[in-house]
Amino acid sequence: MTKKRIYIVIVVAILGIFIVAQGRWFTGENSVFSRDTQSNVFQEITILKNKNEDLKNEIENLDSILQQLKNQNSALEAIEEEIEKYKKLNGEFPIFGSGVSLTIDAQLTTPWVIDLINEFFNSGVQAVSINGIRITNNTAGFDTLPHGQILLNGSILPSPYIFDVIGEPSLIVDVLELPGGILDRLERAFPGMIIDTEIREIIQMDKI
């Protein structure tokens, strides 16, 4: 083998070693780059997941606060409604609204008048008056005089008895006309009594 060929073989061998080494270096670099990239992606996903969790927790906290406020508002509204209802029952201010005017022409007795008024209030009406006298928590009560007259707050109630009731008219009429209800019982107890029911858009009662 000539010297020229020997040099060529040596050069080729050196180049081959260099190429192999270079290839291994690139493979290692690719491996490192790939791992770093995967690691970064994992970190980014983890961070994003943590942010989503924080956001979810924040939303849950806000929902909880909102629910508490709603509950507080509901409680306050319920208290205000009860106070308003008590003031109405107490006759502390004038009241007006739609309702029913019921006229009964018969000589009723005190227990029947009380039963009828209780029937109205049990059905959820706002206010009741009889012959212009508003029934409230401050009403002294009913008495029966020796001749059977009904006495209310020092006033004798003559027949016919006019009951003005503020509330939902349809509900009031349903209560009155219920089979076996208060009017049916009254008609059986007082044969020949005359009853007139009038739905009115506005009924007004003065404060006590």
Secondary structure, DSSP 8 states (H G I E B T S, - for coil): --HHHHHHHHHHHHHHHHHHHHHHHHHHHHHHHHHHHHHHHHHHHHHHHHHHHHHHHHHHHHHHHHHHHHHHHHHHHHHHHHHHHHHHHHT-S-EEEEEEEEEEES---HHHHHHHHHHHHHTT-SEEEETTEEE-TT---EEE-TTS-EEETTEEE-SSEEEEEES-HHHHHHHHTSTTSHHHHHHHHSTT-EEEEEEEEEEEE---
